[in-house]
Amino acid sequence: MSRRRVLELLVAAAVFLLLLAIVFVRPTARRTEAPAVRALFTRAPGAAPDFSSGSYASAVAYAPDSSRALVLYPVGFEERADLYVMSRGLADGYRLVLDDSLHSDESPKACGWIDRARAWVVVGHTMGTVSPGGSLYEVNPDDGSGKLLWASPGRTQALSFTPPSELRVRVFDAQMNLYRDSTIAVVP
């Protein structure tokens, strides 16, 4: 056998082994289990600000049993907000800050409660004139862990969620000039 033939056989064997490795080692593209729960927010030190001062707007969502509230503050055009988990009277609580490693240019846009123990948060781009929403996450308000419930495909953005399954979305045209609002079903 010639040297060239041996080299061809070695290259063919290497390609075959590489293909076998790709088929048997690569992760599957199909999700077979529930999405992973990971830190979406981190608990930050410090006292909550005075939301009644009027310097910035805030958005408040009370839990179904009214025992506590979620507060987005500050809520404003192109400002990054934090999520506060507060007592019913908004007197004491703690701040949850969006994890910068994955969401450095994003901000919580809207929030509410799924049930007494779980909240929902819409996270989208902080900057941009056409960015009213983003992706929908389920969040544990006690530790900030979360899981993605609905990913924004770009020109369609989540605006709000009404449990148990109604997601309000805004769908933009190709130039992001015109839009229409719609609802879709999402099961948390």
ChimeraX attribute file (.defattr): number of C-alpha atoms within 10 A of each C-alpha:
attribute: neighborCount
match mode: 1-to-1
recipient: residues
	/A:1	5
	/A:2	7
	/A:3	8
	/A:4	9
	/A:5	10
	/A:6	11
	/A:7	11
	/A:8	12
	/A:9	12
	/A:10	12
	/A:11	12
	/A:12	12
	/A:13	12
	/A:14	12
	/A:15	12
	/A:16	12
	/A:17	12
	/A:18	11
	/A:19	12
	/A:20	12
	/A:21	11
	/A:22	11
	/A:23	11
	/A:24	9
	/A:25	9
	/A:26	9
	/A:27	9
	/A:28	9
	/A:29	6
	/A:30	6
	/A:31	8
	/A:32	7
	/A:33	6
	/A:34	7
	/A:35	11
	/A:36	10
	/A:37	13
	/A:38	12
	/A:39	16
	/A:40	23
	/A:41	22
	/A:42	15
	/A:43	18
	/A:44	13
	/A:45	10
	/A:46	9
	/A:47	11
	/A:48	16
	/A:49	15
	/A:50	11
	/A:51	18
	/A:52	10
	/A:53	8
	/A:54	8
	/A:55	9
	/A:56	12
	/A:57	13
	/A:58	15
	/A:59	16
	/A:60	19
	/A:61	17
	/A:62	19
	/A:63	19
	/A:64	14
	/A:65	10
	/A:66	12
	/A:67	12
	/A:68	19
	/A:69	23
	/A:70	27
	/A:71	24
	/A:72	28
	/A:73	23
	/A:74	18
	/A:75	19
	/A:76	14
	/A:77	12
	/A:78	14
	/A:79	15
	/A:80	21
	/A:81	22
	/A:82	19
	/A:83	27
	/A:84	24
	/A:85	22
	/A:86	21
	/A:87	16
	/A:88	16
	/A:89	10
	/A:90	19
	/A:91	12
	/A:92	14
	/A:93	16
	/A:94	19
	/A:95	25
	/A:96	21
	/A:97	20
	/A:98	24
	/A:99	16
	/A:100	13
	/A:101	8
	/A:102	9
	/A:103	16
	/A:104	12
	/A:105	12
	/A:106	20
	/A:107	28
	/A:108	26
	/A:109	30
	/A:110	27
	/A:111	26
	/A:112	26
	/A:113	22
	/A:114	20
	/A:115	13
	/A:116	14
	/A:117	12
	/A:118	16
	/A:119	21
	/A:120	27
	/A:121	29
	/A:122	27
	/A:123	25
	/A:124	23
	/A:125	21
	/A:126	23
	/A:127	14
	/A:128	9
	/A:129	10
	/A:130	11
	/A:131	19
	/A:132	19
	/A:133	24
	/A:134	30
	/A:135	24
	/A:136	29
	/A:137	22
	/A:138	24
	/A:139	27
	/A:140	18
	/A:141	25
	/A:142	13
	/A:143	13
	/A:144	21
	/A:145	17
	/A:146	22
	/A:147	19
	/A:148	19
	/A:149	17
	/A:150	18
	/A:151	15
	/A:152	16
	/A:153	11
	/A:154	12
	/A:155	16
	/A:156	21
	/A:157	26
	/A:158	29
	/A:159	25
	/A:160	23
	/A:161	25
	/A:162	14
	/A:163	16
	/A:164	12
	/A:165	14
	/A:166	14
	/A:167	20
	/A:168	19
	/A:169	22
	/A:170	20
	/A:171	18
	/A:172	17
	/A:173	11
	/A:174	9
	/A:175	8
	/A:176	14
	/A:177	8
	/A:178	10
	/A:179	14
	/A:180	10
	/A:181	13
	/A:182	13
	/A:183	15
	/A:184	11
	/A:185	13
	/A:186	16
	/A:187	10
	/A:188	16
